Amino acid sequence: MSAHVAQGLTELLPRLRRFARGLTGSATDADDLVQAACERALRASDQYTEGTRLDSWLYRIVQTTWIDMARGARRRAAHLDSLPAEQIAAAAPDAPAALTLGAVRRAVAALPEDQRVLVMLVCVEGQTYRQAAEVLDLPIGTVMSRLSRGRATLRRLIEGETPGEDTGMADALRQSKETVG
């Protein structure tokens, strides 16, 4: 096992958890995803090329692990009649920040997966378009168009969830498009 990978993995755990939370929409599922991805990364640490971006390598492992887990879940769900409902902790109804955060989380969760991954990498993790393109092995033009569609969808979803309220969140999304990249 590479000491560089193990140390870097420890330092990147908060970012990986945030990315995984955006993919899964659940803190519990995100923790499971990160744990599985960390196991894969440590087992494959000899495949990491020294001098390249460790965070990009790890984001790719998280995304691949997520895809594998989602495929497995779809196969299992096909054989089950019903799944127990997950208990979700409710935010205080009088907390505007919690409501805004809840609206953003629901909007991000509602995005198609290809857009959600890019929104998480660029808007949340601060990756440049080029870095996101490398992580996902996509042309930069594809990254830009998917991210643009993702931001537009987020804006519509958030504005739709809070009709008549301040659209500061939509304005912030527009500004992030101008500043990130």
C-alpha atoms as an extended CHARMM CRD file, in Angstrom:
* protein
*
       181  EXT
         1         1  MET       CA              0.0000000000        0.0000000000        0.0000000000  PROA      1               0.0000000000
         2         2  SER       CA              1.2970000000        3.4340000000       -0.9220000000  PROA      2               0.0000000000
         3         3  ALA       CA              1.8380000000        5.7160000000        2.0940000000  PROA      3               0.0000000000
         4         4  HSD       CA              1.1090000000        8.7150000000       -0.1430000000  PROA      4               0.0000000000
         5         5  VAL       CA             -2.3090000000        7.3320000000       -1.0690000000  PROA      5               0.0000000000
         6         6  ALA       CA             -3.1710000000        6.4640000000        2.5370000000  PROA      6               0.0000000000
         7         7  GLN       CA             -2.1800000000        9.9200000000        3.8130000000  PROA      7               0.0000000000
         8         8  GLY       CA             -3.8850000000       11.7390000000        0.9410000000  PROA      8               0.0000000000
         9         9  LEU       CA             -7.0080000000        9.6620000000        1.3940000000  PROA      9               0.0000000000
        10        10  THR       CA             -7.2360000000       10.7290000000        5.0190000000  PROA      10              0.0000000000
        11        11  GLU       CA             -6.8790000000       14.3880000000        4.0700000000  PROA      11              0.0000000000
        12        12  LEU       CA             -9.4840000000       14.1250000000        1.3050000000  PROA      12              0.0000000000
        13        13  LEU       CA            -12.1390000000       12.2620000000        3.3190000000  PROA      13              0.0000000000
        14        14  PRO       CA            -14.3150000000       15.3550000000        4.0150000000  PROA      14              0.0000000000
        15        15  ARG       CA            -14.3650000000       16.2360000000        0.3040000000  PROA      15              0.0000000000
        16        16  LEU       CA            -15.0820000000       12.6490000000       -0.7050000000  PROA      16              0.0000000000
        17        17  ARG       CA            -17.9440000000       12.4450000000        1.8180000000  PROA      17              0.0000000000
        18        18  ARG       CA            -19.4350000000       15.6930000000        0.4900000000  PROA      18              0.0000000000
        19        19  PHE       CA            -19.1990000000       14.3950000000       -3.0780000000  PROA      19              0.0000000000
        20        20  ALA       CA            -20.7260000000       11.0670000000       -2.0750000000  PROA      20              0.0000000000
        21        21  ARG       CA            -23.5390000000       12.8290000000       -0.2040000000  PROA      21              0.0000000000
        22        22  GLY       CA            -24.3910000000       14.6910000000       -3.3950000000  PROA      22              0.0000000000
        23        23  LEU       CA            -24.4810000000       11.4580000000       -5.3470000000  PROA      23              0.0000000000
        24        24  THR       CA            -26.5130000000        9.4410000000       -2.8760000000  PROA      24              0.0000000000
        25        25  GLY       CA            -28.6780000000       12.0940000000       -1.2380000000  PROA      25              0.0000000000
        26        26  SER       CA            -28.2220000000       10.3780000000        2.1180000000  PROA      26              0.0000000000
        27        27  ALA       CA            -25.5380000000       10.7540000000        4.7910000000  PROA      27              0.0000000000
        28        28  THR       CA            -25.7320000000        7.0640000000        5.6580000000  PROA      28              0.0000000000
        29        29  ASP       CA            -25.4800000000        5.9280000000        2.0550000000  PROA      29              0.0000000000
        30        30  ALA       CA            -22.6660000000        8.4410000000        1.4770000000  PROA      30              0.0000000000
        31        31  ASP       CA            -20.7020000000        6.9690000000        4.3750000000  PROA      31              0.0000000000
        32        32  ASP       CA            -21.1670000000        3.4670000000        2.9600000000  PROA      32              0.0000000000
        33        33  LEU       CA            -20.1100000000        4.6650000000       -0.4800000000  PROA      33              0.0000000000
        34        34  VAL       CA            -16.9770000000        6.3980000000        0.8300000000  PROA      34              0.0000000000
        35        35  GLN       CA            -16.0330000000        3.3510000000        2.8860000000  PROA      35              0.0000000000
        36        36  ALA       CA            -16.3600000000        1.0700000000       -0.1420000000  PROA      36              0.0000000000
        37        37  ALA       CA            -14.4180000000        3.5350000000       -2.3180000000  PROA      37              0.0000000000
        38        38  CYS       CA            -11.6510000000        3.8520000000        0.2980000000  PROA      38              0.0000000000
        39        39  GLU       CA            -11.3140000000        0.0830000000        0.4270000000  PROA      39              0.0000000000
        40        40  ARG       CA            -10.9940000000       -0.0240000000       -3.3590000000  PROA      40              0.0000000000
        41        41  ALA       CA             -8.4890000000        2.8210000000       -3.3770000000  PROA      41              0.0000000000
        42        42  LEU       CA             -6.2980000000        1.1890000000       -0.7390000000  PROA      42              0.0000000000
        43        43  ARG       CA             -6.4110000000       -2.1840000000       -2.5190000000  PROA      43              0.0000000000
        44        44  ALA       CA             -5.4960000000       -0.4890000000       -5.8090000000  PROA      44              0.0000000000
        45        45  SER       CA             -3.0010000000        2.0290000000       -4.3920000000  PROA      45              0.0000000000
        46        46  ASP       CA             -0.2420000000        0.4770000000       -6.5010000000  PROA      46              0.0000000000
        47        47  GLN       CA             -2.1980000000        1.5980000000       -9.5910000000  PROA      47              0.0000000000
        48        48  TYR       CA             -2.0080000000        5.2720000000       -8.5880000000  PROA      48              0.0000000000
        49        49  THR       CA              0.5750000000        7.1680000000      -10.6310000000  PROA      49              0.0000000000
        50        50  GLU       CA              2.7820000000        9.3500000000       -8.4400000000  PROA      50              0.0000000000
        51        51  GLY       CA              2.7620000000       12.9870000000       -9.5270000000  PROA      51              0.0000000000
        52        52  THR       CA             -0.8440000000       12.9290000000      -10.7510000000  PROA      52              0.0000000000
        53        53  ARG       CA             -3.8170000000       14.4040000000       -8.9160000000  PROA      53              0.0000000000
        54        54  LEU       CA             -4.8090000000       12.0900000000       -6.1160000000  PROA      54              0.0000000000
        55        55  ASP       CA             -8.1610000000       13.8240000000       -5.6480000000  PROA      55              0.0000000000
        56        56  SER       CA             -9.1370000000       13.2050000000       -9.2710000000  PROA      56              0.0000000000
        57        57  TRP       CA             -8.1730000000        9.5540000000       -8.9460000000  PROA      57              0.0000000000
        58        58  LEU       CA            -10.2440000000        9.2100000000       -5.7650000000  PROA      58              0.0000000000
        59        59  TYR       CA            -13.2790000000       11.0500000000       -7.1840000000  PROA      59              0.0000000000
        60        60  ARG       CA            -13.2170000000        8.6040000000      -10.0860000000  PROA      60              0.0000000000
        61        61  ILE       CA            -13.1310000000        5.6600000000       -7.6690000000  PROA      61              0.0000000000
        62        62  VAL       CA            -16.0790000000        7.1050000000       -5.6990000000  PROA      62              0.0000000000
        63        63  GLN       CA            -18.0850000000        7.6100000000       -8.8810000000  PROA      63              0.0000000000
        64        64  THR       CA            -17.2940000000        4.1310000000      -10.2000000000  PROA      64              0.0000000000
        65        65  THR       CA            -18.1790000000        2.6010000000       -6.8460000000  PROA      65              0.0000000000
        66        66  TRP       CA            -21.4700000000        4.5380000000       -6.8650000000  PROA      66              0.0000000000
        67        67  ILE       CA            -22.3150000000        3.2470000000      -10.3330000000  PROA      67              0.0000000000
        68        68  ASP       CA            -21.5320000000       -0.3230000000       -9.2640000000  PROA      68              0.0000000000
        69        69  MET       CA            -23.6220000000        0.0480000000       -6.0930000000  PROA      69              0.0000000000
        70        70  ALA       CA            -26.5420000000        1.5570000000       -8.0310000000  PROA      70              0.0000000000
        71        71  ARG       CA            -26.4700000000       -1.2920000000      -10.5520000000  PROA      71              0.0000000000
        72        72  GLY       CA            -26.4570000000       -3.8400000000       -7.7450000000  PROA      72              0.0000000000
        73        73  ALA       CA            -29.3290000000       -2.0720000000       -5.9920000000  PROA      73              0.0000000000
        74        74  ARG       CA            -31.3970000000       -2.0770000000       -9.1960000000  PROA      74              0.0000000000
        75        75  ARG       CA            -30.8200000000       -5.8010000000       -9.5980000000  PROA      75              0.0000000000
        76        76  ARG       CA            -31.7890000000       -6.4760000000       -5.9840000000  PROA      76              0.0000000000
        77        77  ALA       CA            -34.8310000000       -4.1930000000       -6.1900000000  PROA      77              0.0000000000
        78        78  ALA       CA            -36.1180000000       -6.1350000000       -9.1600000000  PROA      78              0.0000000000
        79        79  HSD       CA            -36.4470000000       -9.1580000000       -6.8510000000  PROA      79              0.0000000000
        80        80  LEU       CA            -38.0410000000       -7.3950000000       -3.9130000000  PROA      80              0.0000000000
        81        81  ASP       CA            -41.6710000000       -6.3590000000       -3.6890000000  PROA      81              0.0000000000
        82        82  SER       CA            -41.0860000000       -3.4430000000       -1.3660000000  PROA      82              0.0000000000
        83        83  LEU       CA            -38.3580000000       -1.7780000000        0.5970000000  PROA      83              0.0000000000
        84        84  PRO       CA            -38.8310000000       -0.3030000000        4.0860000000  PROA      84              0.0000000000
        85        85  ALA       CA            -39.1400000000        3.4660000000        4.1020000000  PROA      85              0.0000000000
        86        86  GLU       CA            -36.0940000000        5.2900000000        5.3390000000  PROA      86              0.0000000000
        87        87  GLN       CA            -36.5310000000        7.5290000000        8.3800000000  PROA      87              0.0000000000
        88        88  ILE       CA            -35.4540000000       11.0810000000        7.5450000000  PROA      88              0.0000000000
        89        89  ALA       CA            -34.7460000000       13.6010000000       10.2610000000  PROA      89              0.0000000000
        90        90  ALA       CA            -36.8740000000       16.6970000000        9.7030000000  PROA      90              0.0000000000
        91        91  ALA       CA            -35.3320000000       20.1500000000        9.9670000000  PROA      91              0.0000000000
        92        92  ALA       CA            -36.9650000000       22.7310000000       12.1990000000  PROA      92              0.0000000000
        93        93  PRO       CA            -39.8430000000       24.2350000000       10.1770000000  PROA      93              0.0000000000
        94        94  ASP       CA            -39.0550000000       27.7640000000       11.3070000000  PROA      94              0.0000000000
        95        95  ALA       CA            -35.4060000000       27.7120000000       10.1980000000  PROA      95              0.0000000000
        96        96  PRO       CA            -35.0900000000       29.4720000000        6.8010000000  PROA      96              0.0000000000
        97        97  ALA       CA            -31.5390000000       28.2360000000        6.2640000000  PROA      97              0.0000000000
        98        98  ALA       CA            -32.6410000000       24.6490000000        6.8470000000  PROA      98              0.0000000000
        99        99  LEU       CA            -35.4890000000       25.1010000000        4.3900000000  PROA      99              0.0000000000
       100       100  THR       CA            -33.1380000000       26.5260000000        1.7640000000  PROA      100             0.0000000000
       101       101  LEU       CA            -30.6270000000       23.7440000000        2.3410000000  PROA      101             0.0000000000
       102       102  GLY       CA            -33.4230000000       21.1730000000        2.1210000000  PROA      102             0.0000000000
       103       103  ALA       CA            -34.6450000000       22.7100000000       -1.1410000000  PROA      103             0.0000000000
       104       104  VAL       CA            -31.1430000000       22.6240000000       -2.6040000000  PROA      104             0.0000000000
       105       105  ARG       CA            -30.6060000000       19.0130000000       -1.5280000000  PROA      105             0.0000000000
       106       106  ARG       CA            -33.9270000000       17.9580000000       -3.0510000000  PROA      106             0.0000000000
       107       107  ALA       CA            -33.1340000000       19.8460000000       -6.2550000000  PROA      107             0.0000000000
       108       108  VAL       CA            -29.6640000000       18.3080000000       -6.5340000000  PROA      108             0.0000000000
       109       109  ALA       CA            -31.0990000000       14.8400000000       -5.8610000000  PROA      109             0.0000000000
       110       110  ALA       CA            -33.6630000000       15.4060000000       -8.6340000000  PROA      110             0.0000000000
       111       111  LEU       CA            -30.9890000000       16.1090000000      -11.2640000000  PROA      111             0.0000000000
       112       112  PRO       CA            -30.0860000000       13.4020000000      -13.7650000000  PROA      112             0.0000000000
       113       113  GLU       CA            -26.9750000000       11.5870000000      -12.5380000000  PROA      113             0.0000000000
       114       114  ASP       CA            -24.6690000000       12.9590000000      -15.2600000000  PROA      114             0.0000000000
       115       115  GLN       CA            -25.6080000000       16.5300000000      -14.3000000000  PROA      115             0.0000000000
       116       116  ARG       CA            -25.5830000000       15.8440000000      -10.5480000000  PROA      116             0.0000000000
       117       117  VAL       CA            -22.0090000000       14.5130000000      -10.6750000000  PROA      117             0.0000000000
       118       118  LEU       CA            -20.8120000000       17.6270000000      -12.4850000000  PROA      118             0.0000000000
       119       119  VAL       CA            -22.6590000000       20.0290000000      -10.1830000000  PROA      119             0.0000000000
       120       120  MET       CA            -21.0470000000       18.3080000000       -7.2100000000  PROA      120             0.0000000000
       121       121  LEU       CA            -17.5400000000       18.3360000000       -8.6980000000  PROA      121             0.0000000000
       122       122  VAL       CA            -17.5780000000       21.8990000000      -10.0360000000  PROA      122             0.0000000000
       123       123  CYS       CA            -19.9780000000       23.8490000000       -7.8300000000  PROA      123             0.0000000000
       124       124  VAL       CA            -19.4280000000       22.0620000000       -4.5280000000  PROA      124             0.0000000000
       125       125  GLU       CA            -15.9040000000       20.6600000000       -4.7450000000  PROA      125             0.0000000000
       126       126  GLY       CA            -14.4860000000       23.5940000000       -6.7070000000  PROA      126             0.0000000000
       127       127  GLN       CA            -13.0350000000       21.5550000000       -9.5590000000  PROA      127             0.0000000000
       128       128  THR       CA            -12.3550000000       23.4350000000      -12.7770000000  PROA      128             0.0000000000
       129       129  TYR       CA            -14.0990000000       22.3310000000      -15.9530000000  PROA      129             0.0000000000
       130       130  ARG       CA            -10.8490000000       20.7690000000      -17.1300000000  PROA      130             0.0000000000
       131       131  GLN       CA            -10.3500000000       18.8710000000      -13.8650000000  PROA      131             0.0000000000
       132       132  ALA       CA            -13.9300000000       17.5710000000      -13.9520000000  PROA      132             0.0000000000
       133       133  ALA       CA            -13.4410000000       16.5320000000      -17.5770000000  PROA      133             0.0000000000
       134       134  GLU       CA            -10.3290000000       14.5640000000      -16.5750000000  PROA      134             0.0000000000
       135       135  VAL       CA            -12.0300000000       12.9290000000      -13.5840000000  PROA      135             0.0000000000
       136       136  LEU       CA            -15.0110000000       11.8360000000      -15.6820000000  PROA      136             0.0000000000
       137       137  ASP       CA            -13.0260000000       11.1970000000      -18.8720000000  PROA      137             0.0000000000
       138       138  LEU       CA            -15.2920000000       13.5250000000      -20.8620000000  PROA      138             0.0000000000
       139       139  PRO       CA            -14.6060000000       16.2330000000      -23.4390000000  PROA      139             0.0000000000
       140       140  ILE       CA            -14.6050000000       19.6680000000      -21.8150000000  PROA      140             0.0000000000
       141       141  GLY       CA            -17.4700000000       20.7850000000      -24.0780000000  PROA      141             0.0000000000
       142       142  THR       CA            -19.6260000000       17.9670000000      -22.7240000000  PROA      142             0.0000000000
       143       143  VAL       CA            -18.7720000000       19.0440000000      -19.1800000000  PROA      143             0.0000000000
       144       144  MET       CA            -19.7400000000       22.6260000000      -19.9520000000  PROA      144             0.0000000000
       145       145  SER       CA            -23.0530000000       21.7410000000      -21.5940000000  PROA      145             0.0000000000
       146       146  ARG       CA            -24.1010000000       19.2410000000      -18.9060000000  PROA      146             0.0000000000
       147       147  LEU       CA            -23.1560000000       21.6760000000      -16.1660000000  PROA      147             0.0000000000
       148       148  SER       CA            -25.0990000000       24.4390000000      -17.8720000000  PROA      148             0.0000000000
       149       149  ARG       CA            -28.1680000000       22.2220000000      -18.1180000000  PROA      149             0.0000000000
       150       150  GLY       CA            -27.7070000000       21.1190000000      -14.5210000000  PROA      150             0.0000000000
       151       151  ARG       CA            -27.5170000000       24.6990000000      -13.2500000000  PROA      151             0.0000000000
       152       152  ALA       CA            -30.5780000000       25.7050000000      -15.2550000000  PROA      152             0.0000000000
       153       153  THR       CA            -32.5280000000       22.7240000000      -13.9100000000  PROA      153             0.0000000000
       154       154  LEU       CA            -31.4220000000       23.5160000000      -10.3540000000  PROA      154             0.0000000000
       155       155  ARG       CA            -32.5320000000       27.1080000000      -10.7680000000  PROA      155             0.0000000000
       156       156  ARG       CA            -35.9780000000       26.0180000000      -11.9900000000  PROA      156             0.0000000000
       157       157  LEU       CA            -36.3540000000       23.4270000000       -9.2400000000  PROA      157             0.0000000000
       158       158  ILE       CA            -35.3100000000       25.7780000000       -6.4570000000  PROA      158             0.0000000000
       159       159  GLU       CA            -37.4680000000       28.6300000000       -7.6930000000  PROA      159             0.0000000000
       160       160  GLY       CA            -40.3430000000       26.1980000000       -8.0690000000  PROA      160             0.0000000000
       161       161  GLU       CA            -39.9510000000       24.9790000000       -4.4970000000  PROA      161             0.0000000000
       162       162  THR       CA            -39.9950000000       28.4490000000       -3.0040000000  PROA      162             0.0000000000
       163       163  PRO       CA            -42.5380000000       30.4650000000       -5.0150000000  PROA      163             0.0000000000
       164       164  GLY       CA            -42.7680000000       34.1040000000       -4.0130000000  PROA      164             0.0000000000
       165       165  GLU       CA            -39.7200000000       33.8890000000       -1.7350000000  PROA      165             0.0000000000
       166       166  ASP       CA            -36.3490000000       35.5090000000       -2.2020000000  PROA      166             0.0000000000
       167       167  THR       CA            -34.5490000000       34.0340000000       -5.2270000000  PROA      167             0.0000000000
       168       168  GLY       CA            -31.1200000000       34.6380000000       -3.7570000000  PROA      168             0.0000000000
       169       169  MET       CA            -30.2660000000       30.9600000000       -4.2180000000  PROA      169             0.0000000000
       170       170  ALA       CA            -30.9970000000       31.1530000000       -7.9560000000  PROA      170             0.0000000000
       171       171  ASP       CA            -28.8650000000       34.3040000000       -8.1820000000  PROA      171             0.0000000000
       172       172  ALA       CA            -26.0560000000       32.5350000000       -6.3200000000  PROA      172             0.0000000000
       173       173  LEU       CA            -26.2210000000       29.6530000000       -8.8050000000  PROA      173             0.0000000000
       174       174  ARG       CA            -25.9690000000       32.1100000000      -11.7000000000  PROA      174             0.0000000000
       175       175  GLN       CA            -22.9560000000       33.7940000000      -10.0680000000  PROA      175             0.0000000000
       176       176  SER       CA            -21.2280000000       30.4720000000       -9.4430000000  PROA      176             0.0000000000
       177       177  LYS       CA            -21.4310000000       29.8450000000      -13.1780000000  PROA      177             0.0000000000
       178       178  GLU       CA            -19.5850000000       33.0870000000      -13.8090000000  PROA      178             0.0000000000
       179       179  THR       CA            -16.9100000000       32.5970000000      -11.1360000000  PROA      179             0.0000000000
       180       180  VAL       CA            -16.1450000000       28.8760000000      -11.4730000000  PROA      180             0.0000000000
       181       181  GLY       CA            -14.3850000000       27.6520000000      -14.5280000000  PROA      181             0.0000000000
